[in-house]
Amino acid sequence: MWAETIRATGRRFASRPALVAEEGWSVSFAELDRLTDEVAAGLARQGVSHGEVVALLVPSSVDYIVLYGALAKLGAITAGVSSRLPAPERTVLVNDVAGADRAIATAAMADGLDIDIIEVSLAGGPGSVCADLRVPDEAPPPLPPDGDRPVAVVFTSGTTGVPKGATFTNQILADIAIVDAGNGWGEGTPITSNTQMAHIGVMGKVPAQFAVGTTLHVIDKWSATAVLEAVSRYRMPAVGGVAPQIALMLRHPDFDQYDFSSVKLVVTGGAPSPPNVIEEARRRFGADWTQRYACTEAGGIGTFTWIDAPMEEMLYTVGRPRPGIEVEVRDPDGDRAVPPGTVGEVCFRSATVMAGYWRNPKATAEALRGGWLHTGDQGWIDDTGCLRLVGRRGEGFHRGGYVVFPVEAEKVLAWHPKVAGVCVVPRPDEVMGAVGVAVVIPADPTDPPTLEELQAFGQQHIARHKLPEHLRLTNAFPMTPMSKIDRSALEAAES
């Protein structure tokens, strides 16, 4: 599907920019088709063949997309590795998780790899994209249609252990394109890349975006300045990112100097968004808001909140299933649906779900049971049919006779005017088993909240036993390579 999309869009949107580099130069859809042909021909001369697993260790760039497309045209399987990971973690993904046959890497990212490496330099302009690999005016023979052909191995975030490789075939990528057609960005509009290109948001969705003529503005090292300037300059209709990225945009000192009159929608995903961020973003961008929730294994597609949803739904839920997606909350032990209002494991069923974990049948069998993808996330369905998340399985901690889910307290404490960010983690306690610690980024470092202020505020909204009993102030949260708060690092500090 990915290779076919490149060929089709090369004809349909020939002169339209497909990719725009941060420096301003661009590659049209017709040029993308030609470049991927020439690079595929060059890779074939270096021995890359159908069915091989090729680790792609290249920073987020125009070159990354071209290489991903070229490998698809050869029938090779791309295993993209984030440039944010340190060398030892990259090596584990390449050797142990993907079992890659070879790697395409920049010199900086090749460190520690003990397999055949095809070295590539990043382009400084359209004429130098993968220049050392291209064979001018050559193209590989078209592959026969095969919906079961693996195209991509996308690594999970690894927040609960060693990452796994979610496998996506031609057919699954085609189904993602069908389901994601009403994604809210609008057909043929410009968007920014807000995640590393090894993330499901690019690996799984760029074929769908290109199929409708979307122009992707490439941002390697994400910054609020880069995104705000691109949105303003190129009149983008939507702003996207995870909640911490939206919050950083809102804190940008020059935010009010940009023209956001083109923005109609703010789209967030990755993790639930704090209510104060939602309200401020809607007001200052002058746009609607939608919260997306999914996971890598689900193809990045799950639930969403309606743009005209009641405030209760928008602020405290991750909405309802997107068309074509089924969601159930199930008993993780009994493997059956639980009644509405009962906390259980969030499960998806759809055509966008991965084929399985690459080279890991045991983990595949555990995740894909009874036709459902078991996400490991905990949540419950409220009386309006909306999904409310309470955290990952295992994130809830036992305080006395209660199970406390940190997300419930975080949702409330995020409203406190002295709080810019909050994460609640457990601390071992000899009497209670564990108690909560609120790790808080103060809105004003010279006037931080006290524990008593937070508890008094929180008791107006949730039960006392759900609230933290200790406070730790910080100026920033540790983050994972996927731009999520690293809860394990915060919790380790309390051990």
C-alpha positions in Angstrom: 0.0 0.0 0.0 2.8 2.4 0.9 4.7 1.8 -2.3 1.6 2.0 -4.4 0.6 5.3 -2.7 3.9 6.9 -3.6 3.4 5.9 -7.3 -0.2 7.0 -7.4 0.3 10.4 -5.7 3.4 11.0 -7.9 0.9 11.2 -10.7 -2.2 12.7 -9.0 -0.4 15.5 -7.0 2.7 15.7 -9.2 3.8 19.3 -8.5 2.4 19.7 -5.0 5.0 19.6 -2.2 5.0 16.3 -0.4 7.8 17.1 2.1 9.1 20.5 3.2 12.4 20.6 5.1 13.0 22.9 8.1 15.4 24.9 5.9 12.5 25.6 3.5 13.3 23.5 0.5 10.8 20.9 -0.7 10.3 17.7 -2.5 7.2 17.3 -4.7 5.1 14.2 -4.9 6.4 13.5 -8.4 10.0 14.0 -7.1 9.3 11.7 -4.1 8.2 8.9 -6.5 11.4 9.4 -8.6 13.7 9.6 -5.6 12.3 6.5 -4.0 12.7 4.6 -7.3 16.3 5.7 -7.6 17.2 4.9 -4.0 15.4 1.5 -4.2 17.6 0.7 -7.3 20.7 1.7 -5.4 19.8 -0.3 -2.3 19.1 -3.3 -4.5 22.6 -3.0 -5.9 23.9 -3.1 -2.3 22.1 -6.4 -1.6 18.8 -5.2 0.0 16.1 -7.6 -1.0 12.5 -8.6 -0.6 11.6 -9.8 3.0 14.7 -8.4 4.7 14.4 -6.5 7.9 16.3 -3.2 7.5 16.8 -1.0 10.6 16.5 2.6 9.7 18.7 4.7 12.0 18.3 8.2 10.4 17.1 11.3 12.2 13.6 12.6 11.3 14.2 14.2 7.9 13.2 14.1 4.2 15.8 11.4 3.8 14.0 9.2 6.3 10.7 9.3 4.4 12.5 8.6 1.1 14.3 5.6 2.6 11.1 4.3 4.1 9.4 4.5 0.7 12.4 3.0 -1.2 12.4 0.0 1.1 8.7 -0.5 0.6 9.2 -0.6 -3.1 11.8 -3.4 -2.7 9.5 -5.4 -0.4 11.9 -4.9 2.6 10.6 -4.4 6.1 11.5 -1.1 7.7 12.3 -1.0 11.5 12.7 2.7 12.3 14.8 3.6 15.4 14.4 6.9 17.1 17.4 9.2 17.1 16.6 10.2 20.6 17.6 6.8 22.0 21.1 6.3 23.4 23.4 3.9 21.5 22.9 0.9 23.8 19.1 1.1 23.5 19.3 1.4 19.7 21.5 -1.7 19.6 18.9 -3.7 21.6 16.1 -2.7 19.3 18.2 -3.5 16.1 19.8 -6.8 17.2 17.4 -8.3 19.8 13.9 -7.0 19.0 14.0 -6.6 15.2 16.8 -9.1 14.5 17.6 -6.8 11.5 19.5 -8.2 8.5 21.2 -4.9 8.0 20.9 -1.2 8.8 20.8 2.1 7.0 22.4 4.7 9.3 24.1 8.0 9.6 27.6 7.9 11.0 26.4 9.3 14.3 23.8 6.6 14.8 25.8 3.6 13.6 27.7 3.4 16.9 27.6 0.0 18.5 25.9 -1.8 15.6 27.5 -5.1 14.6 25.7 -5.8 11.4 26.0 -4.8 7.7 25.6 -1.0 7.6 24.8 1.2 4.6 25.9 4.6 5.6 23.9 7.7 4.5 24.3 11.4 4.9 21.4 13.8 5.4 20.5 16.1 2.5 21.2 19.8 2.4 18.8 20.3 -0.4 16.5 18.4 -2.8 19.4 17.5 -5.1 21.3 15.7 -2.2 18.6 13.5 -0.8 20.2 10.1 -0.3 22.6 11.2 -3.1 25.1 8.3 -2.4 22.5 5.7 -2.9 20.6 6.9 -5.9 20.9 5.3 -9.4 19.6 8.0 -11.8 16.6 7.1 -13.9 16.4 3.5 -12.6 13.5 1.9 -10.7 12.8 -1.5 -9.2 10.2 -3.7 -10.9 6.8 -3.2 -9.3 5.9 -5.8 -6.6 2.8 -8.0 -7.0 -0.1 -7.1 -4.7 0.2 -8.8 -1.3 -1.8 -7.5 1.6 0.0 -9.8 4.0 3.5 -8.5 3.1 5.0 -6.9 6.2 6.0 -3.3 5.6 7.0 -1.8 9.0 8.0 -2.8 12.4 7.2 0.0 14.8 8.7 -0.2 18.3 6.5 0.5 21.3 7.5 3.1 23.9 8.9 0.5 26.3 7.5 2.2 29.4 6.8 -1.2 31.0 10.0 -2.9 29.9 12.0 -3.7 26.7 10.1 -2.3 23.7 8.4 -4.7 21.3 8.1 -4.4 17.6 4.5 -4.0 16.3 4.2 -5.4 12.8 2.1 -3.7 10.1 1.3 -5.2 6.7 0.2 -3.6 3.4 -3.4 -4.4 4.2 -3.3 -2.9 7.7 -1.7 0.3 6.4 -4.5 0.4 3.8 -7.1 0.0 6.6 -5.4 2.7 8.6 -5.8 5.0 5.6 -9.5 4.2 5.3 -10.3 4.7 9.0 -8.1 7.8 9.3 -9.7 9.5 6.4 -11.7 11.7 8.7 -8.7 12.6 10.8 -9.6 16.3 11.3 -6.6 17.7 9.4 -8.4 18.1 6.2 -7.4 16.7 2.8 -4.4 18.2 1.0 -3.5 20.6 3.9 -0.1 21.2 5.4 0.8 19.6 8.8 3.9 19.4 10.9 5.6 16.2 12.0 5.3 16.3 15.8 6.9 13.0 16.6 10.0 11.1 15.7 9.4 9.4 12.4 10.0 6.0 13.9 6.7 6.6 15.8 3.4 5.1 14.7 2.2 8.6 14.0 4.5 8.7 10.9 5.3 5.0 10.1 1.6 4.1 10.2 -0.1 7.2 9.0 2.1 8.9 6.5 0.8 6.6 3.7 -2.7 7.8 4.6 -1.7 11.4 4.8 0.1 11.3 1.4 -2.8 9.5 -0.2 -4.9 12.7 0.2 -2.1 15.0 -0.8 -1.1 16.2 2.6 2.1 18.3 2.7 4.4 17.2 5.6 6.6 19.9 7.1 9.5 18.0 8.6 10.7 18.9 12.1 13.6 16.8 13.4 14.2 18.2 16.9 10.8 19.3 18.0 10.5 22.8 19.5 7.6 25.1 20.2 9.2 27.8 18.1 9.6 25.6 15.0 6.0 24.4 15.2 4.4 27.8 15.9 6.4 29.4 13.1 5.3 26.7 10.6 1.7 26.9 11.6 1.6 30.6 11.3 3.7 30.9 8.1 2.0 28.1 6.2 -1.5 28.9 7.4 -2.1 25.4 8.9 -5.7 24.5 9.9 -4.7 22.3 12.8 -2.1 22.1 15.6 -1.2 18.7 16.9 1.0 17.1 19.5 1.0 15.5 22.9 -0.2 17.6 25.9 3.3 18.6 27.1 4.0 19.9 23.6 0.8 22.0 23.5 1.6 23.3 27.0 5.1 24.4 25.8 3.6 26.2 22.8 1.2 28.1 25.1 4.2 29.1 27.4 6.2 30.4 24.4 7.1 34.1 25.1 6.1 35.2 21.6 2.9 33.1 21.3 0.7 36.2 21.0 2.8 37.6 18.2 1.9 34.8 15.8 -1.1 34.7 13.5 -3.2 31.7 14.3 -6.4 32.8 12.4 -6.1 29.8 10.1 -6.2 27.3 13.0 -9.5 25.6 13.5 -8.6 22.5 15.5 -6.1 21.5 18.2 -5.5 17.7 18.2 -3.7 15.9 21.0 -2.9 12.3 21.7 -0.4 10.2 23.5 -1.8 10.7 27.0 -4.8 12.5 28.6 -4.5 16.3 28.6 -4.8 18.3 31.7 -8.0 20.3 31.9 -6.2 23.7 32.3 -4.2 23.0 29.1 -7.4 22.2 27.1 -9.2 25.4 28.3 -6.2 27.6 27.6 -5.4 26.1 24.2 -9.0 26.6 23.0 -9.1 30.2 24.2 -5.7 31.3 22.9 -5.6 29.4 19.6 -9.3 30.3 19.1 -9.9 26.8 17.9 -11.8 23.6 18.7 -10.2 20.8 20.6 -10.2 17.0 20.2 -8.4 14.5 22.4 -7.2 11.3 20.7 -6.4 8.1 22.5 -4.8 5.0 21.0 -1.5 3.0 21.2 1.1 1.8 18.8 -0.4 -1.7 18.5 -3.7 -0.3 17.5 -2.2 1.5 14.6 -2.5 4.9 16.4 -6.3 4.9 16.1 -8.7 4.5 18.9 -11.0 7.0 20.6 -11.6 10.7 20.2 -13.7 13.5 21.8 -16.2 15.4 19.6 -15.2 19.0 19.0 -18.6 20.1 20.3 -18.6 17.7 23.2 -19.8 18.8 26.7 -17.0 20.2 28.9 -17.3 17.1 31.1 -16.5 14.8 28.2 -13.7 17.1 26.9 -12.0 17.6 30.2 -12.2 14.2 31.9 -12.5 11.5 29.1 -10.8 10.4 26.0 -14.1 10.2 24.2 -15.8 7.5 22.1 -14.5 5.0 19.6 -13.7 6.4 16.1 -15.8 4.9 13.3 -14.6 1.4 12.5 -13.1 0.9 16.0 -14.6 -1.2 18.8 -13.6 -0.6 22.4 -14.4 -2.7 25.4 -13.2 -2.6 29.0 -12.5 -6.2 30.0 -11.5 -8.2 33.0 -7.8 -8.9 32.4 -8.0 -12.2 34.3 -11.4 -13.5 33.3 -11.1 -12.0 29.7 -14.7 -10.8 29.6 -16.3 -7.4 29.3 -17.0 -5.7 32.7 -20.1 -3.6 33.5 -20.1 0.1 32.7 -18.5 2.1 35.5 -16.1 -0.8 36.4 -12.4 -0.4 36.0 -10.7 -2.9 33.7 -8.3 -3.3 30.8 -9.0 -1.2 27.7 -9.2 -3.4 24.6 -9.5 -2.6 20.9 -10.9 -4.5 17.9 -10.4 -3.1 14.4 -8.7 -3.7 11.1 -6.0 -1.2 12.1 -4.6 -3.4 14.9 -1.1 -4.8 14.3 -0.5 -8.2 12.9 1.5 -9.1 16.0 4.8 -8.5 17.7 7.8 -9.2 15.4 9.6 -12.4 16.4 7.7 -12.6 19.6 4.8 -15.1 19.5 4.5 -15.3 23.3 3.9 -11.6 23.6 1.6 -11.6 20.6 -0.6 -14.4 22.1 -0.9 -12.4 25.3 -1.8 -9.1 23.6 -4.1 -10.5 20.9 -6.6 -12.7 22.7 -10.1 -13.6 21.6 -10.0 -11.2 18.7 -9.2 -8.2 21.0 -6.0 -6.2 21.4 -5.3 -5.9 25.2 -3.6 -2.5 25.7 -2.5 -2.8 29.3 -4.3 0.6 29.9 -6.8 0.7 32.7 -10.1 2.6 32.3 -13.9 2.5 32.6 -16.9 3.4 30.5 -19.1 6.1 32.0 -22.9 6.4 31.7 -22.5 8.5 28.5 -20.5 5.9 26.7 -17.2 7.7 27.0 -13.9 6.1 28.0 -12.1 7.4 31.1 -8.5 6.3 31.7 -7.0 5.7 35.1 -3.5 4.7 34.0 -1.5 1.7 32.9 -2.0 -1.7 34.4 0.2 -1.8 37.5 0.2 2.0 37.9 -2.6 1.8 40.5 -1.1 1.4 44.0 -2.6 -0.1 47.2 -3.2 2.5 49.9 -4.6 0.6 52.9 -7.7 -1.2 51.6 -8.1 1.0 48.4 -6.5 0.9 45.0 -5.6 4.4 44.0 -5.1 5.4 40.4 -2.8 8.5 40.1 -4.6 9.9 37.0 -7.7 10.7 39.0 -5.8 13.0 41.4 -3.8 14.5 38.5 -6.9 15.5 36.6 -8.1 17.4 39.6 -4.9 19.0 40.8 -4.1 20.2 37.3 -6.9 22.7 37.9 -5.2 24.4 40.8 -4.0 27.9 39.8 -0.6 27.4 41.3 0.0 24.2 39.3 1.6 24.2 35.8 2.1 20.4 35.7 1.5 17.5 38.1 2.3 13.8 38.2 1.4 11.5 41.1 3.5 8.5 42.0 3.5 6.1 44.9 6.0 6.1 47.8 6.3 2.9 50.0 4.8 3.3 53.5 5.1 0.9 56.4 1.6 1.4 57.6 -0.5 2.0 54.4 1.6 0.0 51.9 2.0 3.0 49.7 0.9 6.7 49.7 0.8 9.2 46.9 3.4 11.9 46.1 2.5 14.9 44.0 5.4 15.9 41.8 4.5 19.4 40.8 5.8 22.0 38.4 4.7 25.3 40.0 3.1 27.9 37.8 5.2 30.5 39.7 8.4 29.1 41.2 8.4 32.0 43.7 5.0 31.0 45.0 4.6 27.2 44.8 1.6 25.4 46.2 1.7 23.8 49.6 0.6 20.2 50.2 -2.3 21.6 52.4 -3.5 23.8 49.6 -3.5 20.9 47.1 -5.3 18.6 49.5 -8.0 21.2 50.4 -8.6 21.9 46.7 -8.7 18.2 45.8 -11.1 17.2 48.5 -13.8 19.4 46.8 -13.7 17.0 43.8 -12.5 13.5 44.8 -12.3 11.3 47.9 -9.6 12.1 50.4 -7.8 8.7 50.1 -7.2 9.3 46.4 -5.1 12.5 47.1 -1.3 12.6 47.6 0.1 12.8 51.1 3.5 14.2 50.1 4.7 17.0 47.7 7.8 17.3 45.7 8.5 20.4 43.6 10.4 20.3 40.3 11.1 22.5 37.3 10.6 19.8 34.7 9.5 16.2 34.3 11.8 13.5 32.9 10.4 12.5 29.5 10.6 9.3 27.4 11.7 9.4 23.8 8.0 9.4 22.9 7.5 12.7 24.7 5.6 11.1 27.6 6.2 11.7 31.3 8.6 9.1 32.5 6.7 7.8 35.5 9.2 5.1 36.3 11.9 7.6 36.7 9.8 9.7 39.1 8.7 6.6 41.0 12.3 5.4 41.3 13.1 8.6 43.2 10.6 7.7 45.9 11.8 4.1 46.4 
